[in-house]
Amino acid sequence: MSTTVKHNYRGMYHFSPNEKWMNDPNGMVYFNGEYHLFFQHHPNGMTWGPMHWGHAVSKDLVVWEELDIALAPDENGMIYSGSAVVDWRNTTGFFGDEPGLVAIFTHHLPQEGDLYLQTQSLAYSKDNGRTWTKFEGNPVLKHESYIDFRDPKVFWHEDTNRWVMVIACGQSVCIYHSPDLKSWTFGSEFGAGIGFHGGVWECPDLFALNLDGDSSKQKWVMLVSIGDDPAYKEGSRIQYFTGSFDGIAFTPDESSHTVRWLDYGRDNYAGVTWSDVPAKDGRRLYIGWMSNWKYANLTPTEGFRGAMTVPRELQLRSGADGCATLVQKPVRELEYVRVRALELTNVSWKEAREALASLQLESYEMKVVASSGLSYAFKVKKGDQGETVVGVDAARGEVYVDRAKSGLYEFHEQFRGVHAAKLQSPGATIDLQIYVDRSSVEVFANGGQAVITDLIYPEGDALGISLTVEDDRLLLASLSVYEMVPSAKSSN
């Protein structure tokens, strides 16, 4: 008599819905001490279906409370992706003396055959996002020719004293502006002759960042997600552009004429940033859907399907070539839920290998600093039936994740593989920050310049960690391992 073992693939410190399907993050906004995370949700199925806005809140970006569904389909269609803002000035007239939340989202209405109508609509909340009222004048924005016209990201532009919307229009991003979120005026269109076009453009975002922390060198950054196309093995992914923005048009700089990817793994898609993070905080906070449209409907989870990446801070850093590089760093709040398991400094690789062999961990963070001229690899989620390899190839100047033997992969022929990212100007040492959870690996290398996010589905008790190195006579500068325990608080 055989026994079927069910594996728990729900992340310990990654958000996933209590049950059923989830994809794109939506409407991220900070208000009254809470981070709001809305998300594309099919509450009645384990695959993509009639879209709702699910809803969760957090005070620390790590522990999330899932609330009731915020927005459900109506006569205007399903509730597709969008954004949310705080209407501090009551420009909409929805609020009195106190500010409130406004969601700006796409209504998707199926038409005869394979056609559909996509329009933009509003909903507002006067009770910290717990209940929502749809605007009686919906939809507030239509387009006469674009069939794909979706995913509005809205922000207040101080210089022009009005709202700005960036929205995906098939193979471009259109930019609109409005005094009140209700009436919109077309400003410009971006995308022709630039960027990667091997898939529909989706989920744009536009925001300003200081280059190397210097406010006098501010640049604007545009994120654009690219949908899956069978011709490309990578599937869905995110590109970015840097340049300037005058309230009407985004002008890319010279470095944007080379295609640049936010993430070199396979599982960071539709990511956008939080609105209304307080100025005293000052961070540009980001989260992405941790999956890929090549196999998103097929992943082997039980009871739920879909998870988010760890929240990240986005920064701009000057590269050796003078170009501005978008870097990602896990949010500092993750440090508050970790417990130290191992701490080594200036030790031999043999000592590090022996110390790691004694660990059996399910969800953890690993920090490594080692010589940039050395190739080495950590095997995480190692068990009798498989392992996931995270390593540095010094000859190629790359960091990589190899999930060829990471566990279950039969659900899609292109799931297995090695995913690599170039390391820019590593210097004498390379630092790695590796987040391992029950079904994911996220690698931040060289200060977050090279990032790889990959789902994995280990079989059995894959809790081991091991290490290989091409020359173990050299010293390892430092190695730290922390168990991630969201229910705990630690000062480590």
N, C-alpha and C positions, 0 to 999 in steps of 0.2 A: 504494500500500500504506500503510495507516494504522498508526500506532503508538499503543498505549494506555499512557499515563503513570500509574504508580501513585504516589500521594502518601503520604508517611510522616506519619501523623497521631498517632504515639505521642509524647507529651510528653517534653521533655528533662528537666523537673524536676517532673513530676506522676507519681504512681504509677499504673501500669496492670499487669495480669497479663501474664506472658510470652506467654500464648496463651489463646484462648477467652474466655468471658463472665465479667463481674464486675458486681455491683451493690453493695448496702449495705456500708458498713464495719461490722465487728463486733469485739467483744472487745478493744477497744483498752486496753492496760495497759502500764505501765512497770515493768520488773523487771530487776534485776542489770545495769543499764547499757544496756538495750535497750528501744526502743519497739516494741511488738507491734501489728501491724495485721492482723486477720483480715478476711475479706470473703466475701460471698455469691458463690459460684463454681460455674459449670457447666463442668467440665473437658473435656467431650466435645461442646460445641456453642458456636455463636456467638450464640445467643439464650438467653433465660431457660429453664431446665430444671431437672432434679433438683438441688436445692441441696446444696452442700458448704460447708465453711469452708476457703477458701484462707488462706494465711498468709505474711506478710512481716515482716521485722525491720529496724530502723534504729538507728544510734547518734546520728543527727543530724536526723532527720525529713525529710531531703532525699534521701539515697541509700539505696535499699531493696534488700534481698536477699530474693528469693522462696524460701520453703522448701516442703517437701512439704505436701500437703493435711493439715490438722489433724483434721478431722472429716468422716466420710462417712455417707450414709444407712444406716439399719439397720431392724430390725423395727418400731421405733417411728415411722419416717418419715424424711422429708428433714430436713436441718439448716438451719433458718431463723435469722433474726437473733437476737442476744443480746449479752452482755457478758462480761467477764472481770475477775477481781479477784485480788489477792494475799491469801492466807489467812495473815496474819501470826501469828495466835493459834492456828492449827490448830483452829478451831472445828468443822471438818468431820470431824476425825479421819483425814483422808487422809494427813497428813504427820507426821513425827516432830519432831526438834529444829529442822529447817530449814523455812522457809515454802515454799509452792508456789503454783502458779497453778490457779484454778478457773474454768471456763467455765460460764456459765448461758445456755442457749439454748432455742429453741422447736423441738420435734419436730412436723413437719407430716405427718400421715398421711391420704392420700386415702381417701375412703369411697365407697360406692355412689352413682352419679350425680355431681352437682357438689358433694357434701358433703365435709367434711374434719374431722379432729380435730386440734386444736392443744393441746399440753401442754408443760410446762417441764421441762427435764432438766439434768443436770450431767455434766461431764467434768473430769478433773484431770491435771496434769502435774507430775512431779518433776524434770524435766530442762530447765528454762527454756523450756518450750513446744515442745520438739522432738518429743515423743511424748505421746499423750493416752490416758487410760483412762476409758471411760464408766462412770458410777456404776451399780452393779448394781441399785440401787433406783429407777432411772428408770421413769416420770417422777416428779418430786417435787411437781408442782403441776398440778391440773386445774381446769376450771370447768364447772359443770353446764349452764349456759345460753349463754354466749358462744361463738359459732362462731369469730369473729376474736379470738384470745386469744394475743398474740405479742409478741416483741421485748423481753424482759426486760432492764432496765438496773438493775444492783445496785450498792450502795455501802454502806460501813460508816458508821453514824450514831453518832458519839461520845457525844452527849448521852444516848441511850437504850441504848448499849452493845450494839447488835445490827445485823444486816443489814437493809437496806430495798430493796425491789424496786418499780420503777414499770413497768407493763406496759400495752400497748395493748389495749383491750377494745371494738373496734368504733368507737364514737363517744365514748369516754371513756378516761381513764387510771385504772387501779386501783392502789392502793398496798398492799403487803403487808410484813410484817416477819418475821424469823427469827433464832434464836440460832445456827444452824449451816448455813444454806443448804439444808437438807434438809426441814425442817418449816416451813411457812409459814402465817401468820395474816393474814386480811384486816383491813386498817385503815380504808380509805376509798376513795371514788371521786370523781374530779374530771372536769368537762367539761360537765355539764348547764347550758344557758343561758348559756354563755360560749364565746368563740372562734369559729373558722370550722369549719363542719361540712359543707362541700361536697366530701366525700371521706372515705374511711376513715382513722381516726387510726392512726398507726404510729410506731415507733421513738422513744418518749419518753425524755427524760433529765431529771434533777433534780439541781441542785447549788447551792452557795452562792457568792456573789461579794460583794466589798466595793464599796459605792457610792463612786465617786470615790477608790478606794484607801483609804477610811476603814473600819477594821474595826468601828467602833462603829455603822456604818450598813449592816450586812450585810443582803442580801436573797437570797432563793432564786429561782432561775430554772428554769422548766420549758420544755423544747423539745418540740414535737409536730409530726411530719411529717404532711402531708395528701396522701392518694393522689389520682391523676388521676381527674377526672370529666369526661365529654364536654361538660358544660354550661359549663365554665370553661376559657378559653383558656390560662391559666397552666400548667395541668397540675399535676404534683406539686411541692410546696413545703413550707416549714417556718415555723410560727408559734411565738411564744414568749410566756410569761407571767412576771410577776414577783410576788412575794408572800412569805409566811412558811411555815415547815414545822416542825411540832413532833414529828416522828418517826412520826406517824400520818396527819395530813391536811395537804394543801397548801391555803393560803388565799390567793387572789389579791388583789392590791391594786387600787385604783380604776383605775389606768391600764391594767390588764389587761382591762378591759371594752371596750376598743377593740382590734380585731384588729391585731396587729403582726407583720410578716414579718421573718424573719432576713435574707433576700436578695431582691432585686427583679429578678434575672435569671431564667433558666429552668432553670439547671443546677446546683443545690445542693440535694440531697435526702438524707434518711435520715441526716443528720449527727448524731453524738454525740461525747462527750468522752472523753479518756483517764482511766483510773483510776490511782491510786497514783503520780502525779507527785510527786516528793519535795517536802516542805514548804519546803526551802531554795530550790527553784526557784520554787514558789508560783503558777505559771501554771495557768489552766484551758485546756487544749489541745483543739482541735476539728478534725475533718476530715469532709467530706461526699462523697457520691457525685456526681460531676460528669456528671449526665445527667437525663433527665426521662422518666417513663413514657409520655408521649405518643408518643415516637419512639425510645426507648432500644434497642429491638430492630432498628432500621433504620439506625442511623448508619453512614456509609461508611468504616469502618476495615478494615484488612487483617490477618487473623490473630488479632486480639484485639478485644474490644469492652468498653469501660468504663474510666473513669479516676476518680481522686480529685481533689478540690480541693487547693490548697496548704494545708498545716496552718496553723491560725490560733489566736491567743490571744483568748479572750473576756473582755471587761471590761464593767462597768456604769458609765455616765456620766450625770450629771444633765442633763436637757434644759432648755431655756428655760421650758417649761411646768411644770417641777418633777417630771416623770415620769422614771423610770429607763429609759435607753435601752441596749440591748445592742449593744456595738460589737465589731467584728472587726478584728484586726490580723494581718497575715502574721507568722509566727514569725521571730524574729531570726536563726535559723540559715540562712535563705535569703540573708542578707547575706554569708555566708562562701563562697558559690559564685558570686559575681557579679564581673564584670570591667568596670571603667569604660570606657564608650565615648564619653560626652559629658558635659560639666559646664559649665553656663552660669549666670551670676548677674547680675541687673539688666541685661538686654539687651533690645533691641527685638524685637518679634515677627518682624520681617523677618529679623534675624540668626538667630533660633531656627529659622525656616523653612528658611533656607539651610543651616544646620548639619545639620538633620535630613535634608535631601535627599541628603546624602552617605553616609547610613547604609543598609546592607542587612543586616538582622538577622532571625534565625529565632526565637530564644527570648530574651526580655529583660524587664527591669523599667524602667518610666519613672516618675519622680517629678516632679510639677509643683506649683508654688505661684504663684497668679495672683490678681488682683483679683476679688473676689466679684461686682462689678457688671458683669462682662464675659462675653460669650458667645464660646466658641471650641470648636474640635473638632480632634482628632488622628485622622488616617486611618492605621490600623495594618494590617499584613498587606496592603499595597497592591501590586497588580500590574496587569497589562494587563486582567485579567478580573474584578477586583473589589477590594473594600476593606471593612474594618470600621471604623466611626466611633465614637469615644469622645469625648464632649463635655460641656460645661456650658451649659445654657440659663438665662441670668441672669434673664430675664423670668419664667420659670416657677419658678425656684429649684430646678432639677433637674440631676442628672447622668444621662447616658443612654448606652446602647450601641445602635447601629443595625447589625444584621446582615442587613439586607435584600439587600445586595450582597456578602456576605462570602465567597461561593463556592458550594459544593454545598448545595442546599436541597430538591431535588425529592423526597427520600425521605419528607417529610411536609409537608402543606399549611400547617401552622401553625408551621413552623420559622422562617421569616423574620419580621422585625418589629423594632420599637423598644421597648426596655425601659428605664424611667426610675425614679429614686428621688428623693424629696424631700430637700433639704438643710436640716437643722435648724440655725438660728443660726450661719451660716457666719462671721460677723464680717467684717473688712476683706478677708480673703483666703480662698481655698479651696485645700486641698491635695488632690491626686490621687495615688494610688499604683496604677499599672496594670501588671499582670502579663500578658504575652503569651507564649503557647507555640504549638506547632505546630497545635493545634486548640482553643485556648481563650483567652478574655480574662477577667480578673478585675479589677474596679475597686473600690478602697477610697477613698471620698471623705470629707472632713471628719473626719479622724482615725478612719475606719472606721465612722462612723455610718450612712453610706449605702453599700451593697455590691451589686454586680451581677456575677453569674457566668454566663457564656455560652459554650457550645461554638460553634466555627466550623470550617468545612472549606474553606479557601482552595484555589483552583486555580492551577496554574502556580507560577512563582517569585515568590510574593507576599511579598517581603521589604522593601518600601519603607515609609517613614514620611513623612507630610506633615502640614501644619498650616494651618488657616484660622481667622481671627479677625475679629470685627465692627469692631474699631477698633485698627489696629496702630500707632497713635501712642503708646499707653501702653507702659510697660515690663513685661516678664515678670520676676517676682521671681526665679524659679529654675527650671531644667530640668536633670534628670540622667537619663541613660540608661545602663543596665548590661546587658551581655550575661550571660545565665545559663549558667554552665558547671559542671555538677555535678562534673566530674572535676578542677576547679581549686579552689584556695583563694585567697581574696583578703582583704586587710585594708581594702579600699575601703568 
